[in-house]
Amino acid sequence: MTTADDWILGVDEAGRGPLAGPVVVAAVVFDPARPRINGLNDSKQLTAERREALYARIVERALAWSIVSVDVDEIDRINIFHATMQGMRRALENAISGLERERCVARIDGNHLPKALPCRAEAWVDGDARDRAIMAASILAKVARDRAMVALHADHPVYGFDRHKGYSTPEHLAALRTHGPCVIHRRSFAPVRQAATPAPVCADLFDSALLPA
């Protein structure tokens, strides 16, 4: 249960599904004294231009916010689910560091709550379509991750990260088959493991060059 005195923090992630790059988590608490932000929605329902515009408004008007990136090494070490849960806990801890914790209630998108949270929390299935604070968090996480993938594209241009952001598009899968994985690919994901495994070499038994002299 929440009361009128509670601060509601939205928490959401971007990038659980891609084959490459970090998973990014954001936490946002709005300042009730500042103007309401119009146009919030699930980040997936917004254009990139609209997300960028809303990102600027959110960070300007939020009472507190935090963005946390969990890198590929941690994803591969503990798996994507646990990496996401860790990111949510860290983002929430950062966001409430200057607030009265007893007044904070986190609304976390999805049906799982991370362990050892620093405040009260609720799991909200489809929260990024139902709650404004979660919508705001989804926008911050998505914009931050997209920016990171565009920057990583400069170091690994053959994969097209600036276009597909690491998701398993036909373009990305074709590049994986051609070039193999790079350092930001998630080797705990099956398509990346398959691309990293050399195909077996079968000699043609009827190739005269291979027959004994």
Residue pairs with C-beta under 8 A, 6 or more apart in sequence:
2 8
2 105
5 103
6 103
6 104
6 105
7 29
7 63
7 99
7 100
7 103
7 104
7 105
8 29
8 30
8 105
8 107
8 131
8 133
9 27
9 28
9 29
9 64
9 92
9 95
9 96
9 104
9 105
9 106
9 107
9 119
9 133
10 27
10 28
10 29
10 106
10 107
10 109
10 127
10 131
10 132
10 133
10 134
10 135
10 136
10 137
10 138
11 25
11 26
11 27
11 88
11 91
11 92
11 106
11 107
11 108
11 109
11 134
11 137
12 25
12 26
12 108
12 109
12 127
12 128
12 134
12 137
12 138
12 141
13 23
13 24
13 25
13 26
13 84
13 87
13 88
13 109
13 141
14 23
14 24
14 25
14 26
14 43
14 138
14 141
14 142
14 144
14 145
14 146
15 21
15 22
15 23
15 24
15 141
15 145
15 165
15 166
16 23
16 80
16 84
17 167
17 168
18 165
18 166
18 167
18 168
18 186
19 166
19 167
19 168
19 172
19 176
19 185
19 186
19 189
19 191
19 192
20 72
20 149
20 159
20 161
20 166
20 172
20 181
20 182
20 184
20 185
20 186
20 192
21 72
21 145
21 148
21 149
21 152
21 161
21 165
21 166
21 184
22 69
22 70
22 71
22 72
22 75
22 145
22 148
23 69
23 70
23 75
23 80
23 83
23 84
23 87
23 145
24 67
24 68
24 69
24 70
24 87
24 141
24 142
24 144
24 145
24 148
25 67
25 68
25 70
25 84
25 87
25 88
25 90
25 91
25 141
26 65
26 66
26 67
26 68
26 91
26 136
26 137
26 138
26 139
26 140
26 141
26 144
27 64
27 65
27 66
27 88
27 91
27 92
27 94
27 95
27 96
27 106
27 137
28 58
28 62
28 64
28 65
28 95
28 133
28 136
28 137
28 140
29 62
29 63
29 64
29 65
29 95
29 96
29 99
29 104
29 133
30 37
30 61
30 62
30 63
30 132
30 133
30 136
31 61
31 62
31 63
34 61
34 63
35 61
37 54
37 57
37 58
37 61
37 132
37 136
39 50
39 54
40 54
40 132
40 135
40 136
40 139
41 129
41 135
42 128
42 129
42 135
42 138
43 51
43 128
43 135
43 138
43 139
43 141
43 142
43 143
44 128
44 138
44 142
45 129
46 54
46 139
48 146
51 139
51 142
51 143
51 146
52 143
54 136
54 139
55 139
55 140
55 143
58 65
58 136
58 139
58 140
59 65
59 140
62 136
63 99
64 95
64 96
64 97
64 98
64 99
65 95
65 140
66 90
66 91
66 92
66 94
66 95
67 91
67 140
67 141
67 144
68 87
68 90
68 91
68 94
69 87
69 144
69 145
69 148
70 83
70 84
70 86
70 87
72 183
72 184
72 185
72 186
74 83
74 86
75 83
75 186
75 188
76 186
76 187
76 188
78 86
79 188
80 186
80 188
80 189
81 112
85 112
85 114
85 115
86 114
88 108
88 114
89 114
89 115
89 116
89 117
89 118
92 106
92 114
92 117
92 118
92 119
92 121
93 118
96 104
96 118
96 119
101 118
101 119
102 119
104 118
104 119
104 120
105 119
105 120
105 121
105 122
106 117
106 119
106 120
106 121
106 122
107 121
107 122
107 124
107 127
107 131
107 133
107 134
108 114
108 121
108 122
108 123
108 124
108 127
108 134
109 124
109 126
109 127
109 128
109 134
109 137
109 138
110 123
110 124
110 125
110 127
111 123
111 125
112 123
113 121
113 122
113 123
124 130
124 131
124 134
127 134
128 134
128 135
128 137
128 138
129 135
145 165
146 165
149 161
149 162
149 165
149 166
150 161
150 162
152 161
152 184
153 159
153 160
153 161
153 162
156 182
156 184
158 175
158 178
158 179
159 172
159 175
159 176
159 179
159 182
160 171
160 172
160 175
163 169
163 171
164 171
164 172
166 172
166 184
168 191
173 191
176 185
176 191
176 192
176 195
177 195
180 195
180 196
181 187
181 192
181 195
181 196
185 192
185 195
185 196
186 192
187 193
187 196
203 210
204 210
